[in-house]
């Protein structure tokens, strides 16, 4: 009995060796077809799709889904979809490019796929991508908030018309060249082509961030800060899957042109309590005023007991000439300010060579204090005009 068992093992080992050698010979010979034009056999497609679906369902099962029904979040996701996804997955009513039909596997029509996928599954695929397909991982895995914005957008996607899609992506912006806009000094500024093509869809031609609270307001911002930030995005030192795609192709002269253009525009108006933003629009006037008062104290004095320095030491509360490359926070949307402070706390923001100075400040802040100081800076106005 023992002898026959050993004999069987030898036969199996020889068969496996023969198969391995045969397989190696086929690979080395170059006979295995790798043509995308040939597609997969039906059984191969079924097996790969079944494996993919089961892997995504299992590995996304423990993901906690945040609140996604937020207009600002949807608009952010729409912007990324336009620059990072539309090339393969198309847009409503326009279909997909003929190029994708020569791919194996073909990128799916998301209007058909999304209704059958949960938000956690969509998040998992967007974040990690899928091997052996054209679906890449998110460009910067530290920015889960950006990934969730795309999930929020995709949940709306199957119901969108082309006009509704373009409104989400571009707002009121049109991409006509030859446009101009008034500077803070009243001069008629021609809008750079790069701003029209690359920046205005999210930040607006006027730099006011489309009034959604979703995008930073660039009007009147420190030109040196904008220039250093775009270079930090381009080099991957400041974390953003969206902005790294946008800034990656920009040349130094284009970055300088964008920065100087937005810096010369009329600074952002103060934010009112009722403006869009999940952290401000629903708060009562009494709560808003109390938070602003607490934020003013933090900005002016810091919180010594918590190791928090005064914000105004680096980010003045009145408009004045810039003597460094720090950003002005006046009139920024509170959601945008809070998001940046939270990213600093979580060590997920990155930035220029001075960004690490923020860590010692934000580490001592509690969530309600982050909210308070964000509300305070948001409602400030440009009390002193600045000459460039």
Secondary structure, DSSP 8 states (H G I E B T S, - for coil): -HHHHHHHHHHHHHHHHHHHHHHHHHHHHT-S---GGG---HHHHHHHHHHHHHHHHHHTTT--------HHHHHHHHHHHHHHTHHHH-BTTTB--GGGGGSSS----HHHHGGGS-HHHHHHHHHH--TTSS----S-TT-HHHHHHHHHHHHHHTT--HHHHHHHHHTT----SS-EEEBTTS-EEE--HHIIIIIHHHH-TTSSGGGSSSS---TT--HHHHHHHHHHHHTTSB--HHHHHHHHT--HHHHHHHHHHHHTB-------TTSS-TTTTTS-HHHHHHHHHHHHHHHHH-BGGGTB--GGGTS-SS-----SS----TT--HHHHHHHHHHHHTT--B-STTTTHHHHHHTT--HHHHHHHHHHHHT----S----
